[in-house]
């Protein structure tokens, strides 16, 4: 009897334990479900995103949500139509409208309880900014940076400054120099439209605008004013010059004692505060964004950057003059600046690059450039004519002769251009390369063209075109052109021959640095360019501007 009671008691205990575990388990499941519901955000809203906007024509994706009660219907703006939704928690639809003359758009949704959910979209500056988000950053007193947050899946990201400009591809922060904008658009234009454009992978396009307001402290003086001084540096140092165009009139004396008066057209930018270059200075030329400073026209002036305090150039930043957007010698983006002078009252700290590589002045005869007057009344100056170019070479052998390097400049002279190589198919006829051009005060010499069984042309003596190559044979091959402004043309047996190339564009240019102190951990450069490659012969010599240090003048 006692044994039976023990068994019954054990069975009851096990039953109670199982029931208890089941209850606890169910309670845990219920708690989990409750917690998940509580964690789920209840939404009652209408949101939108513009995915197409061109000249007012606008397409947007509109999303109506009520995750608690569901959407019964959506009412389009101005009661255009109603979209029945059968209590769905989330409804998305396209809306197409021209917003040119609209001040607002109102979307309405009715949930299953009959409650209204509304969103009135105000067509204002913020609306346009939200299409393509962007931000202006003050970098110096008259320079701003513009960052643009295009959508990550955009197949095309572009911008342009002003109405007449062409689209440029956006790669990083855009530098906007107010002086340059005023010079281009006119002093009276204090508000400048900047257009932003993005195109997604399926062709939807957004074009919108933002405005850059130029404050009164920025100005640009267009008319030339004559400034007289005993040297170029004296003209910069002894005058409180407004940003703009000037003629520096200098009475100088060459080493032989001959006196002369020179007038130098200059394009001057005067920065009052510390300048900190955190990236590349972007200038729009055609539809490509280049690194550069200064106007983009073809007027030939010395570019002078005057910094009244310190100049800091960060790692990765580049200072170099811009090229012209006008075609010269059949090419664009050649440099028309007659050298660059960086004048700094404080310290130049360079962790980036200051360069005149391939920035020699195109088609400009040299002149004596009087930089500085010594205490004994002698002058430090750049001579009008630089070193001579390498002599042309002749060969009656298929092995050929290499071109000769240009002569090295001395006493602040620029270097000469190299000549091209030469070879011939037969020993009874020769190939003659083009000689290298002489340097000028504003440019290294252009390179001569290479030749095979023919005669190539010489490089320019005024910073112009590189020598054209020459080729005469009925087999595959070719000769390279000399470097210059632009590089000389290649010569090849067939037009589709890719072994021969044109000479590279650009000669070395004039670079002058003047500062109270220079801390250089980066690069200060003024090199030439390479000649073109050839199947048999080529001109490889570089034009290089020799740099000489004199009292922080480079």
Order of alpha helices (4+ residues) and beta strands (2+ residues): alpha-beta-beta-beta-beta-beta-beta-beta-alpha-beta-beta-beta-beta-beta-alpha-beta-beta-beta-alpha-beta-beta-beta-beta-beta-beta-beta-beta-beta-beta-beta-beta-beta-beta-beta-beta-beta-beta-beta-beta-beta
